[in-house]
């Protein structure tokens, strides 16, 4: 009963917090016509016709009408084909109830804007945001018409943002704004001014001062800014036609040149190899070798299992039972080997002993910080061993030049979309992204680094074709090194070869009379895959998570605005 009650409470809370997400409605607003009839007393009577196309079930439409400061919305109503619909009001948010499924409906909204016209000494203006950047929907085709109280020829009209240069003044003084498509979250205030004499019935004054010259000045300023914007866009377009191709060519030449140099160096290294495909001499520790020859990456499960077996190979650790290991000596251990020994034999195990079952017990949530902390510390120590060898060329000068080219492109990543040069923006973004990726990825190896890298790469391929008879001739240390490298690299072909070679002779990994081979490749054949799986399972048991949130606000002129939706 308690479980059922908890589930019911969860559902109620979820629906309360996420009502829109839980019941999203698919719809399109194909046509919107808004008519604003200005009255001589300053009141504005608005009629809106919204055509919705629904896909699936729906309960109605919504309209947000936020009045400007000093005005208010009265007498909001909704009809469909003359039939009145139920309206639910929540502050400036109106829900018009009209259920249906897979329909196209046309709803007419009507409301009055009290004090919608601003009255000045010489003019009266209707300056209104029918929608703003809080609008959640796209209007496919929007037409707004402003009607004066009586015919006139003295009209000043213009719009902002989406409504800019969309106005047409009719012979009777009415103004039609053919705005067309209006993306969601955009502004588009309209502004229409008439002679103040048309509003003789208004018993209020917005400001006792002339306003017509200021309105004309604002319109002229918009036109000047639009002209400046057009000229700037034209200049930017010409710059883009030169900048992007030239920069692309320069970057391409640099990359091709680097590739050619790299191939020449690699060919020289390969020619100097004495016995390509043979097991290489060891320059780095095996964990560091695995890291270096696998694109500076080491898988945590197979990599840690390989590191543990390498301690056994070097006789720092003794394999004493199926899943149990005993610490013998760590005097000559490298920094990452000391970290691994401390982690396994002191933090996870006890008294110098470690068992794979201890790993499973330790890898729980409360130990996640300690576990990941040691894991990162060990990985960093392995990387440091590789860094100390200096296997890479110093390309600081080249990267500074390439980085400078990338910095030059940064301002255009903002200017191109700002001036609606979207094609050039996409091309510049691709070029800039390519430069950044190349700067990060380009780390050419020097001759020594190439030699070691390709010795192991060639060995990896030849090892997969090695016959058991040839493998049997190897020293046990070489067999163990090859096995550990194959296990730690995570290469499926090498791991399969490991299994085939170790069990080709059916030699047991322990003596019934004497116990385990404490330092033997045959015991590796049993414990290696098991240890890899246990480390992998432990890593999966340790997990973290995060969340983010964001918010936004906006509005049209005078704090007003609005938008449309559905539910």
PyMOL commands that set and color helices and strands:
alter all, ss='L'
color gray80, all
select helices_A, chain A and resi 2-17+19-22+161-163+196-199+212-272+286-293+300-313+335-348+356-362+365-389+396-418+422-441+447-464+468-472+476-489+492-502+521-541+557-559
alter helices_A, ss='H'
color red, helices_A
select strands_A, chain A and resi 26-38+44-55+57-66+72-80+83-84+86-90+93-101+104-114+118-119+123-128+139-147+155-159+167-169+175-182+190-195+317-319+324-327+353-355+510-511+515-516+561-566
alter strands_A, ss='S'
color yellow, strands_A
deselect
rebuild
show_as cartoon
